[in-house]
Amino acid sequence: MTTYVITVPGTFLRDVDDAARSELARRLASHHTALSETEDVELLTVYEGGTFSVRLEVEAPDRAAAEEDAVRLLAGTLAELGLPEKDAPLGAPAVTGVDGES
């Protein structure tokens, strides 16, 4: 297995307050560890206009599986927080870091 840092972009189509953003980061914190810190990337970055990027570490056999896992994890967490896909659509994920085999 290889550890990948996957960046998933999205857009909040309704207001998401600081408490909800903090809770999102808290719930995803276990997927933002040493590799992300080495790459010096933030877990959640929110830009003007409601666009955002989430960077997650996932272990997977290949890039495609890593991207799918990251999107599934993020979409599930957003839904648990009351932000279904219609309120926070996600864009295409991208591999932004790789840490060989673990």
N, C-alpha and C positions, 0 to 999 in steps of 0.2 A: 504494500500500500504506500501511496505517496500523499504527503500533506500539501494541499493547495490553499492559497489565499484567493478567494473568489470575490470580485466586486460585483454587486448587484445594484443597478440604478433603479430608481422609482420616482413616483410623484405622489405627494399627498394632495388629494383633490378636495379635502376639507381641512379645517384647522386642526392641528395636532399640538396640544400644549406641551410645555416643558416636562410635566409629570409623565405624560404618555411617552415622550421621547426617552426619558430616563428609564422608564419601565422596559421599553423595547431594548435598550442597551443592556440593562441588567439581565434580562432573560437570554440575551445572546452572548453574554460575556464569556461563557465557557468555550465559545467558538472564536475567541480573539485572544490568543496567547503568545507564546514566545516568538513564533515566526512573524506574526503581525507586528509585534513590538520591534523586532529586528528590522523589519521593512519600514518602520516608523509610519504606520498608517492608523488612522482612527477607525474605530468600529462603525460609528454612525456620523455622517456629515450631512447637515441639512443646509441647502442653499436657498437663496431668494426665490420666490415663486413656488415654494413647496417641493422642489425637486430634492432628492436625497441619494446618497450612496451608502451602502452597507458592505463592509468587508468582513468576510467570514472565513475561518479555517475549517476545512473538511478533509477527512482522509477518504481516498477513493482510489480505485485501480487505474483510472484514467481521467483526463480533463473533462470529457463529456459527463461522466458520472459525477464528478466533483461539482460541476456547474448545476446539474439537476438537483443534487442534494442541497446545495446552498439555496437555490430558489425555493425548493420545497420547505426547507427549514424557515426561511424568512417569511414566506407566504403564510405558513401555519402560525407563526408567532404573531404576525400582524393580525390575522383573523382572530386569534385568541384575545387580542387587545381591542377587538371591535372595529378593526380596519380591514374589511374584506377587499378583495381585488378591485371591486368597483370604486372604492374610496382610496386605494393606494396601489394602482397598477405598477407592475414591475417591468423593467426593460430587460434587454439581453445581458446575461451575465458574462463576465470576462475573467480569465485567469490573470491575476496580478502578482502572484508569487508562487514559488514551488520549493519544497524542501525535500528532495530526494526520497528514498524509501525509508519507511520507519518500521 
